[in-house]
Amino acid sequence: MPIRSLVLGVHVLCGVGWVALCAGVLLASAALNSETEAASFVDRVAPRLNRVGLACAALVPITGIGNLFFVIQARRGTPPAQFLWILACKVALLALMAAAQVSAATLTAAFQPSPGDGPQRAAALLRRLTRRYLVIVGAGALGVILGLWLAGI
């Protein structure tokens, strides 16, 4: 397998996997029936999912830079203006997604369950996390669409 295909494959898997992970969190949080379940989810599951999301947030730009190198090499110079415009949009979407992921990880790491009000605080935190994951899913879906557009240029 050529290195170009490997880098592109890792890029796509990380991007799509990150969006799918966050979409799964949204579905799971909608299925939680009680504040106690929300507390358990926020305390035990969310930190692990955030670590995977942060890894994807780190790998997507690294592999994206590799892909850009291969495109410039294949075209023997500067890509077309349309390619650069789409690329700029993808970078802005990635910045938004990464900021949402870092915010979600920070919120989760700062959560300390307490016996009295822990479940209520966890449910409130889960609502805040849900908004961040929703941003990642929305921006990621647009990024995937733009990536498919770039593949056709």
PEPE-V633758 format. One record per helix or strand of 2 or more residues. SS is the DSSP state (a for helix, b for strand). FROM is the first residue (numbers start at 0). TO is the last residue. If there is no record, write none. Layout:
# PEPE-V633758
ss=SS from=FROM to=TO
ss=SS from=FROM to=TO
This chain:
# PEPE-V633758
ss=a from=2 to=30
ss=a from=34 to=74
ss=a from=80 to=109
ss=a from=117 to=150
